[in-house]
Amino acid sequence: MAMATSAPAKTRDSDFCSVNFLTYFFHIFNIVFLLSGCGVLAVGLWSVIYKHQYVSLLTTVTYALTAYVLVIAGALVLFVVVLGCCGVWRENRCLLLVYTFLLLLIFLLEVMAGLLAYVYQAQVGDELAVTLNATFLENYRIKNEQTSAIDRMQQELTCCGVKSFEDWQYSVWKQQTGESPIRV
């Protein structure tokens, strides 16, 4: 009578992809994800808090909305990180599936946003220059909010006009008063 030899039973932690390995990998990945979420949130908050005074120079709300989208995206990433950590700590399959789905969704949205930014990069730059130039020419010394934003921007960037100081030659204010907006 021959004895059947059986292979030793594998435990959950005996393979390369053991539970311990996956847990450590997950935590390292989550730390990187957390840092990126904090970075996006910080850039969004910085834009909302410190750059809001320039919103009056723009004729579209697209640029202002971008800052709020960054804040929301950063907060969403932080929520997903917490959700993933709870799923691992509790070993809850449902939470881990939701976490995986949200990660995939965020990844696809980031790829889409990156592609759109790349495709429309030149158009956005041109639109920004035209919009700023129109605001400079039509509203300087006509509307106080835009005037103070224009003055602040020129002081911070140590420049005049959108492209050069010659932009001011065509401003409504210059046409009405004949004064030069360039102060020495």
Summary of the structure (lengths in Angstrom):
residues: 184
radius of gyration: 27.4
end to end distance: 107.4
largest distance: 113.9
contacts: 459
relative contact order: 0.08
helix: 76%
strand: 0%
